[in-house]
Each structure stands twice: as structure tokens, then as C-alpha cells.
Amino acid sequence: MTDDYAAAAEFYDLMATPYVAAVEPVLSRLLSEVDTIAGPVTDIGAGTGLSTVLVAEALPDARIVAVEPAAAMRAVLLSRLAARRDLRERITVLPSGFLGTPLPQQCAAVVALGVIGHFDTATRPRVWAAIAAALAAGGDAVVEVQRPGGVEASPERRYTTARAGDLRYEGWSRADPVDAESLIWRMTYRTYRGEDLMQEVHTEHHVWPADADRLTAEARTAGLRRVDLDEATGLLRFTR
Ligand SMILES: C[S@@+](CC[C@H](N)C(=O)[O-])C[C@H]1O[C@@H](n2cnc3c(N)ncnc32)[C@H](O)[C@@H]1O
């Protein structure tokens, strides 16, 4: 695979702080009825482990399988686990793509935050089928609708800033349509000391957007019923 997260990994957690604050209470609520006795929870596209730790904190008894193909993102995730023995004992990190590895069966839940749009429209039916097949009867899938929910241009904007020590970090994003089904997010990360630009990094992500209605219809085809939608965060909960 092309590792389009290699450059982003350095900045990912700093830039994600507002996102994590918004998602945390909603994810916790959507997972509140998960029966952790039934089986593990799989986190698809675990990234640096922000979503994995949110799952771990929402479900203190759950065993978790984190699926993450990008080595740079996994490095941050494994570093996080190395520092937290309690998490390391119950989180397994699979170094592969979601469709490229045998998954645990009888999962109590499957979580997919910030990742469904990475699968193209021809592949997504296999993704939904794999989610449904991994879930125990009555298990829940929590999937994030990524913005925008359709193919549209987004002008360049500074979506967040953060400080660490003496330096200031800025994350910029812009979306450019590619065709009727997909767009490219162009990300720029800048590091400043005062007004001086010290570092500038560019990366791109090819994304196949889908809104809540489209994802709900796709999930239904795989036998998953939507039971919750949080408009503010775009988190959907499905039950098998
Ligand atoms: C925007 S990040 C989201 C990370 C994390 N879930 C979070 O909420 O912070 C998307 C992640 O999906 C991963 N990803 C891309 N293609 C994937 C695939 N085929 N299977 C599993 N993960 C994938 C990327 O490597 C990246 O780490």
C-alpha cells in the first residue's frame, strides 16, 4: 500500500486534540451497551491509537484488536501501549489492512473512525460484509461519517493549531474532487518558532466520501441495522 500517513503521523495527535474531545463522550455513549463478555472489540484503522484508547477507556474490561496498516501510525500506537502496561495486556495490534488479515470472530463491537472513506466504492461492500461477519449476533458497529459526505471541493483552511514547548503547529487542509466518486484531501503541516517557519510537510489522502444515508444503505445490504446517529460528530451505530 502507499503509506500516505507516513508524513502525517508526526503531527497527527497534536492536530487531533479537538476531534478527540468531541468524539469521546459520544463514542462512550454509543458503546455503553456493548457486552464485552461476548468477544473482543476490533478498531479498524486504529491510527496512532487515539480511537483505540477511547474504546479502552469506555470499555475497561474489553480485549481490543487494533488493525492498522501504516507503519508510522503504528509506531505511535505501539509507543502509547509501551507506556501503558494495563493497555498492552489487552490490546493486540495487527500490522495490516482490514481486508488483508484474518479478523477475530464473534466481536462484541467493531469501531471504524476516520477510515471508511479510505475504501473505494467498489471495495466497500466487502468491508461491510467483513464487519458483519466479524460481529457476534447483537454486536454493534460504530462507524464515522467523514466530512464532506459527498464529492465537493473544500477551500484551503487552517483547521487547527497546537503548541508544544516553544513551537506552534498548524494543520491546513483542502479537498479537490478527482471524479464523480472521489476526492483528494491535501494536508499541510507547518511548524513555527515565533513567526519563523521551521518545517513544512505536505501529504495527500485519496478518499471516497459517503454520507450517513449512503453508509446506512450499504450497511443494510450486509445485514446491519442503523440504531443511532449523532449529527454533531457523524458517528453511526449499527447492530447486527
Ligand atoms: C484518519 S486516520 C484515523 C485513525 C483513528 N481511527 C482515529 O480516529 O484517530 C485513518 C487510519 O486508517 C488507516 N487505514 C487506511 N486504509 C486502511 C485499511 N485498508 N485497513 C485498515 N486501516 C486503514 C490509515 O492508515 C490511518 O491510520
PDBQT file of the ligand as one rigid body, heavy atoms in Angstrom, charges set to zero:
ROOT
HETATM    1  C1  LIG A 301      -7.829   9.363   9.847  1.00  0.00    +0.000 C 
HETATM    2  S1  LIG A 301      -6.931   8.004  10.471  1.00  0.00    +0.000 S 
HETATM    3  C2  LIG A 301      -7.990   7.554  11.832  1.00  0.00    +0.000 C 
HETATM    4  C3  LIG A 301      -7.216   6.961  12.985  1.00  0.00    +0.000 C 
HETATM    5  C4  LIG A 301      -8.018   6.653  14.231  1.00  0.00    +0.000 C 
HETATM    6  N1  LIG A 301      -9.121   5.743  13.974  1.00  0.00    +0.000 N 
HETATM    7  C5  LIG A 301      -8.525   7.917  14.880  1.00  0.00    +0.000 C 
HETATM    8  O1  LIG A 301      -9.739   8.075  14.992  1.00  0.00    +0.000 OA
HETATM    9  O2  LIG A 301      -7.699   8.735  15.300  1.00  0.00    +0.000 OA
HETATM   10  C6  LIG A 301      -7.272   6.701   9.296  1.00  0.00    +0.000 C 
HETATM   11  C7  LIG A 301      -6.439   5.461   9.514  1.00  0.00    +0.000 C 
HETATM   12  O3  LIG A 301      -6.965   4.420   8.671  1.00  0.00    +0.000 OA
HETATM   13  C8  LIG A 301      -5.882   3.632   8.238  1.00  0.00    +0.000 C 
HETATM   14  N2  LIG A 301      -6.242   2.819   7.063  1.00  0.00    +0.000 N 
HETATM   15  C9  LIG A 301      -6.169   3.173   5.743  1.00  0.00    +0.000 A 
HETATM   16  N3  LIG A 301      -6.503   2.125   4.966  1.00  0.00    +0.000 NA
HETATM   17  C10 LIG A 301      -6.814   1.103   5.804  1.00  0.00    +0.000 A 
HETATM   18  C11 LIG A 301      -7.230  -0.253   5.620  1.00  0.00    +0.000 A 
HETATM   19  N4  LIG A 301      -7.385  -0.777   4.391  1.00  0.00    +0.000 N 
HETATM   20  N5  LIG A 301      -7.424  -1.034   6.707  1.00  0.00    +0.000 NA
HETATM   21  C12 LIG A 301      -7.265  -0.522   7.952  1.00  0.00    +0.000 A 
HETATM   22  N6  LIG A 301      -6.866   0.749   8.190  1.00  0.00    +0.000 NA
HETATM   23  C13 LIG A 301      -6.650   1.551   7.131  1.00  0.00    +0.000 A 
HETATM   24  C14 LIG A 301      -4.787   4.658   7.966  1.00  0.00    +0.000 C 
HETATM   25  O4  LIG A 301      -3.501   4.072   7.890  1.00  0.00    +0.000 OA
HETATM   26  C15 LIG A 301      -4.975   5.622   9.137  1.00  0.00    +0.000 C 
HETATM   27  O5  LIG A 301      -4.154   5.307  10.223  1.00  0.00    +0.000 OA
ENDROOT
TORSDOF 0
